Amino acid sequence: MLQGSPRLLCMATQQKNGHGSEEEAEKPEPSPTEKSLMEEKTQLEDQLKDMTEKYKRALADTENLRTRTQKMIEDAKLYGIQSFCKDLLEVADILEKATESVPKEEVTSQNPHLKNLYDGLVMTEVQIQKVFTKHGLIKLNPDGQKFDPYEHEALFHAPVEGKEPGTVAVVTKVGYKLHGRTLRPALVGVAKAL
């Protein structure tokens, strides 16, 4: 019983160290069917990776398109009234000029027709400005501010006493912004150094 043990121990040690018999060490050559199946498996894994990558790109492109479309819809809602607002700006300018042209000393209770007409013009001008504000249209009167080419259009440069160079000295026509975007720049005269 003990005589066979050393041989079994020796074989166990050889197998543990990787020194088995030659028959165990040699792996059988894969058959042509197995080779073709392995190649097909590798090819299918590559196709799966490729399709997964294309799917992820398509998802990203769809999300980008959805985001851009949403932004365009929001812009259309905000700025869809832009041309209408531009047309109304001329009406607001005429109302402002009409109220400015009335001599203030003539607006008295002794001249009730002119007073009523003037009060009506002022109320109409105030109401139109409220409607503009309600819809995001804000009046720009940059008198004394630093010249900003994105909000102001310089008509002339002139030396003006008491005004810092580069500031707006005269506002010929007020400007307007629609939801932060300049709809019409203010027409201004800019002070320059004496």
Stockholm file with secondary structure:
# STOCKHOLM 1.0

chainA/1-194         MLQGSPRLLCMATQQKNGHGSEEEAEKPEPSPTEKSLMEEKTQLEDQLKDMTEKYKRALADTENLRTRTQKMIEDAKLYGIQSFCKDLLEVADILEKATESVPKEEVTSQNPHLKNLYDGLVMTEVQIQKVFTKHGLIKLNPDGQKFDPYEHEALFHAPVEGKEPGTVAVVTKVGYKLHGRTLRPALVGVAKAL
#=GR chainA/1-194 SS CCSSHHHHHHHHHHHHHTCCCHHHHSCCCCCHHHHHHHHHHHHHHHHHHHHHHHHHHHHHHHHHHHHHHHHHHHHHHHHTTHHHHHHHHHHHHHHHHHHHHSCGGGCSTTSHHHHHHHHHHHHHHHHHHHHHHHTTEEEECCTTSBCCTTTEEEEEEEECTTSCTTBEEEEEECEEEETTEEEECEEEEEEECC
#=GC SS_cons         CCSSHHHHHHHHHHHHHTCCCHHHHSCCCCCHHHHHHHHHHHHHHHHHHHHHHHHHHHHHHHHHHHHHHHHHHHHHHHHTTHHHHHHHHHHHHHHHHHHHHSCGGGCSTTSHHHHHHHHHHHHHHHHHHHHHHHTTEEEECCTTSBCCTTTEEEEEEEECTTSCTTBEEEEEECEEEETTEEEECEEEEEEECC
//
